């Protein structure tokens, strides 16, 4: 856990920004955004794909 007594907000924000800059984006971020935009509804699957793979 990154929070502890005595850590100033600016120091915490700086530490998180430095750490986050080294991370790859989440693997399923685009699919998650598409489902969120649709209000939680998955797209209709086609004949060869599941609903999750149809989000691509």
MIDOSE-1310 file (N, C-alpha, C; in nm, 2 decimals, decimal comma, always signed):
residues 56
xxxx	+0,08/-0,12/+0,00/+0,00/+0,00/+0,00/+0,09/+0,12/+0,00; +0,05/+0,22/-0,08/+0,13/+0,34/-0,09/+0,10/+0,45/+0,01; -0,01/+0,44/+0,08/-0,05/+0,55/+0,17/+0,01/+0,52/+0,31; +0,06/+0,62/+0,37/+0,11/+0,60/+0,51/+0,12/+0,74/+0,57
xxxx	+0,12/+0,75/+0,70/+0,13/+0,88/+0,76/+0,25/+0,96/+0,72; +0,24/+1,09/+0,70/+0,35/+1,17/+0,67/+0,37/+1,19/+0,52; +0,30/+1,12/+0,43/+0,32/+1,14/+0,29/+0,23/+1,25/+0,24; +0,29/+1,35/+0,18/+0,21/+1,46/+0,13/+0,14/+1,42/+0,00
xxxx	+0,03/+1,49/-0,03/-0,04/+1,46/-0,15/+0,04/+1,48/-0,27; +0,12/+1,58/-0,28/+0,20/+1,61/-0,40/+0,30/+1,50/-0,42; +0,36/+1,45/-0,31/+0,46/+1,34/-0,32/+0,39/+1,21/-0,37; +0,28/+1,18/-0,32/+0,20/+1,07/-0,36/+0,17/+1,07/-0,51
xxxx	+0,12/+1,19/-0,55/+0,08/+1,21/-0,69/+0,20/+1,19/-0,78; +0,31/+1,25/-0,74/+0,44/+1,24/-0,82/+0,48/+1,09/-0,83; +0,48/+1,02/-0,72/+0,52/+0,88/-0,71/+0,43/+0,80/-0,81; +0,30/+0,82/-0,80/+0,20/+0,74/-0,88/+0,22/+0,78/-1,03
xxxx	+0,24/+0,90/-1,06/+0,26/+0,94/-1,20/+0,39/+0,87/-1,26; +0,49/+0,87/-1,18/+0,62/+0,81/-1,23/+0,60/+0,66/-1,25; +0,53/+0,59/-1,15/+0,50/+0,45/-1,16/+0,41/+0,42/-1,28; +0,30/+0,49/-1,29/+0,21/+0,47/-1,40/+0,27/+0,49/-1,54
xxxx	+0,36/+0,58/-1,55/+0,43/+0,60/-1,68/+0,50/+0,48/-1,73; +0,54/+0,39/-1,64/+0,62/+0,27/-1,68/+0,53/+0,15/-1,71; +0,40/+0,16/-1,69/+0,31/+0,05/-1,71/+0,24/+0,05/-1,84; +0,22/-0,06/-1,90/+0,15/-0,07/-2,03/+0,00/-0,05/-2,00
xxxx	-0,08/-0,01/-2,10/-0,22/+0,01/-2,08/-0,28/-0,13/-2,05; -0,39/-0,13/-1,98/-0,46/-0,25/-1,95/-0,49/-0,33/-2,08; -0,48/-0,46/-2,08/-0,50/-0,54/-2,20/-0,64/-0,53/-2,26; -0,74/-0,52/-2,18/-0,88/-0,51/-2,24/-0,94/-0,38/-2,22
xxxx	-0,86/-0,27/-2,22/-0,92/-0,14/-2,20/-1,02/-0,10/-2,31; -0,98/-0,13/-2,44/-1,08/-0,09/-2,55/-1,21/-0,16/-2,54; -1,20/-0,29/-2,51/-1,33/-0,37/-2,49/-1,41/-0,31/-2,37; -1,34/-0,28/-2,26/-1,41/-0,23/-2,15/-1,48/-0,10/-2,18
xxxx	-1,41/-0,01/-2,25/-1,47/+0,12/-2,29/-1,59/+0,10/-2,38; -1,58/+0,00/-2,47/-1,70/-0,02/-2,56/-1,82/-0,07/-2,49; -1,80/-0,16/-2,39/-1,91/-0,21/-2,31/-1,97/-0,10/-2,22; -1,88/-0,01/-2,17/-1,93/+0,10/-2,09/-2,01/+0,20/-2,17
xxxx	-1,96/+0,22/-2,29/-2,03/+0,32/-2,38/-2,17/+0,26/-2,41; -2,18/+0,13/-2,42/-2,31/+0,06/-2,45/-2,40/+0,05/-2,33; -2,36/+0,11/-2,22/-2,44/+0,10/-2,10/-2,43/-0,04/-2,04; -2,32/-0,11/-2,05/-2,31/-0,25/-1,99/-2,36/-0,36/-2,08
xxxx	-2,41/-0,33/-2,20/-2,46/-0,43/-2,29/-2,35/-0,48/-2,38; -2,33/-0,61/-2,39/-2,23/-0,66/-2,48/-2,28/-0,66/-2,62; -2,19/-0,65/-2,72/-2,24/-0,65/-2,86/-2,30/-0,79/-2,90; -2,38/-0,80/-3,00/-2,43/-0,92/-3,04/-2,31/-1,00/-3,11
xxxx	-2,30/-1,13/-3,07/-2,19/-1,21/-3,13/-2,22/-1,24/-3,27; -2,12/-1,26/-3,36/-2,15/-1,30/-3,49/-2,14/-1,46/-3,50; -2,15/-1,52/-3,61/-2,15/-1,66/-3,62/-2,02/-1,73/-3,57; -1,91/-1,66/-3,58/-1,78/-1,72/-3,55/-1,72/-1,67/-3,42
xxxx	-1,78/-1,57/-3,36/-1,71/-1,50/-3,25/-1,81/-1,50/-3,13; -1,75/-1,49/-3,01/-1,82/-1,47/-2,89/-1,85/-1,32/-2,88; -1,93/-1,28/-2,79/-1,97/-1,14/-2,77/-1,84/-1,06/-2,73; -1,75/-1,12/-2,65/-1,63/-1,05/-2,60/-1,54/-1,03/-2,72
xxxx	-1,52/-1,12/-2,81/-1,43/-1,10/-2,92/-1,49/-1,01/-3,02; -1,62/-0,99/-3,02/-1,69/-0,90/-3,11/-1,66/-0,76/-3,07; -1,61/-0,73/-2,95/-1,58/-0,59/-2,91/-1,46/-0,54/-2,98; -1,38/-0,61/-3,04/-1,26/-0,56/-3,10/-1,28/-0,47/-3,21
